[in-house]
Amino acid sequence: MNAIPMTDPWVDNIYRVEFNADPTKFFEKIKRLLTEDKRREKRVIQLLQQYEKSEISVGRIAEKLDLSREEVLGLFEKYNIDLVDYDWAEEEKNIDIFLSKN
């Protein structure tokens, strides 16, 4: 096989040191990383779809993806998903007020 031309010294160093300049090992690793990335992306989309159906909370998404709440909110922005965040205690007060009037 021919050598892979490297223009980035950092990548070239990894290619030579970690993979002994073996293009097969190098590309197998890239393929594995891209496959893992696609799996994770699919999981993210599934969880965000569950959120849109009110089946899961922001906190639970964060827990399942091992992310902070802020990082999950960044995903909402990336995928153009509206955040529906409300205070349950406030909702209970509204229900009590409604029931007391009827």
C-alpha positions in Angstrom: 0.0 0.0 0.0 1.1 3.5 -0.6 1.9 5.9 2.2 -0.8 8.4 3.2 0.4 12.0 2.8 0.0 13.9 6.0 -0.1 17.7 6.1 -1.0 18.0 9.8 2.0 17.2 12.1 -0.2 16.1 14.9 -2.1 13.6 12.7 1.2 12.5 11.1 2.7 11.8 14.6 -0.4 9.7 15.6 -0.3 7.8 12.4 3.4 7.0 12.8 3.5 6.4 16.6 0.1 4.9 17.4 -0.5 3.0 14.1 3.1 2.3 13.0 2.2 4.0 9.7 -0.1 1.1 8.9 -3.0 2.6 6.8 -5.2 -0.5 7.5 -5.1 0.0 11.2 -5.4 3.7 10.9 -8.5 3.5 8.7 -10.1 0.7 10.8 -9.8 3.1 13.8 -11.4 6.0 11.9 -14.2 3.7 10.7 -14.8 2.5 14.3 -14.9 6.0 15.6 -17.3 7.2 12.9 -19.5 4.2 13.6 -19.6 5.0 17.3 -20.3 8.6 16.5 -23.3 7.7 14.3 -24.6 5.3 17.0 -24.4 8.1 19.6 -26.1 10.5 17.2 -28.9 8.1 16.6 -29.3 7.7 20.4 -29.4 11.4 20.9 -32.1 11.8 18.2 -34.2 9.0 19.8 -34.0 10.6 23.2 -34.9 14.1 21.8 -37.9 12.5 20.0 -39.0 11.0 23.4 -38.7 14.5 24.9 -40.9 16.0 22.2 -43.5 13.3 23.1 -43.2 14.2 26.8 -41.9 10.8 27.5 -38.6 11.9 29.1 -37.2 14.9 30.9 -34.2 17.0 30.2 -32.5 15.7 33.4 -33.1 12.1 32.3 -31.6 12.8 28.8 -28.6 14.3 30.5 -28.2 11.2 32.7 -28.6 8.8 29.8 -26.0 10.6 27.7 -23.7 11.5 30.6 -24.0 15.2 29.8 -24.8 18.3 31.8 -28.2 19.9 31.6 -26.6 22.8 29.7 -25.1 20.4 27.2 -28.5 18.8 26.6 -30.0 22.3 26.1 -27.2 22.8 23.5 -28.6 19.7 21.7 -32.0 21.2 21.8 -30.7 24.3 20.0 -28.7 22.2 17.5 -31.8 20.2 16.6 -34.2 23.1 16.8 -36.3 21.6 19.6 -38.3 23.9 21.8 -37.7 23.6 25.5 -40.9 23.0 27.5 -39.7 23.6 31.1 -42.2 24.2 33.8 -42.3 24.2 37.6 -44.5 21.3 38.8 -45.1 23.1 42.2 -46.5 26.1 40.3 -48.7 23.8 38.2 -50.1 22.2 41.4 -51.0 25.6 42.8 -52.9 26.4 39.5 -54.8 23.1 39.8 -55.7 23.8 43.4 -56.9 27.3 42.5 -58.9 25.8 39.6 -60.5 23.1 41.8 -61.3 25.5 44.6 -63.3 27.7 42.2 -65.4 24.8 41.0 
